[in-house]
Amino acid sequence: MNALAAVEARPPEPAAGALPVHVAIIMDGNRRWARARGLPPVAGHRQGAQAVRRAVEGCVRLGIRYLTLYAFSSENWRRPASEVGELMRLLRFYLQKEIDALDENRVRLRVIGERGRLDPQIVALIERAEARTRHHARLDLMVALDYGGRQEIVRAARAIAQAVREERLDPSEIDEQRFAEALYAADVPDPDLLIRTSGEQRISNFLLWQLAYTELVFLPIGWPDFTEEHLAAAIAEFARRERRYGARAG
């Protein structure tokens, strides 16, 4: 997998026809960013929240239709309780303070993942934000929260098994399309482009089903340093690639 080794100060605007419809981002490197500056992890997470705003604004300006952000994985509960608590406080703050901007910019907010372990107040804020923005269609912003790709696939398999058990579905009718319909946000197309910051080159249990033919771009920066210029450079790299979907090689 090729990493995008450097980002130009101001990359050229990608051509409209070369734009990915759906961009997914693994927002990695907050803690390392803070550690490199002698700061506690919370400082990296706070700066990372500012990068979220830049990513959303960049997608709106460039005309990206869907953006999915990996905000909190099902494995992140294993982190120190103080860090998890700070992440939840930042989430609560975002849902309370950024919803006006999302609404004004006609951005629809959706949260994918499990909600059972979240604080009821956070769940209520999520539901309120989703209801308030559900009619917007400029950008669909999906936030993966308490999310795991394997977890999502198991959840879909259980739903299909239950439908078969209740004789609402014949096993012969189960195909890729039927399975995909049981996943989160089934109406959203698979990501065209995945961006991961921090220099790590793996997908870390993120959208395992949906990333089958996604182009991957890895940036050697911490998430707090992510800017619209990095977004544009990743999209320009995406535009240079020929997508084959396994049809032919070479």
Secondary structure, 3 states (H helix, E strand, C coil): CCECCCCCCCCCCCCHHHCCCEEEEECCCHHHHHHHCCCCHHHHHHHHHHHHHHHHHHHHHHCCCEEEEEEEEHHHHHCCHHHHHHHHHHHHHHHHHCHHHHHHCCEEEEEECCCCCCCHHHHHHHHHHHHHHCCCCCEEEEEEEEECHHHHHHHHHHHHHHHHHCCCCCHHHCCHHHHHCCCCCCCCCCCCEEEECCCCCCCCCCCCCCCCCCEEEECCCCHHHCCHHHHHHHHHHHHHCCCCCCCCCC
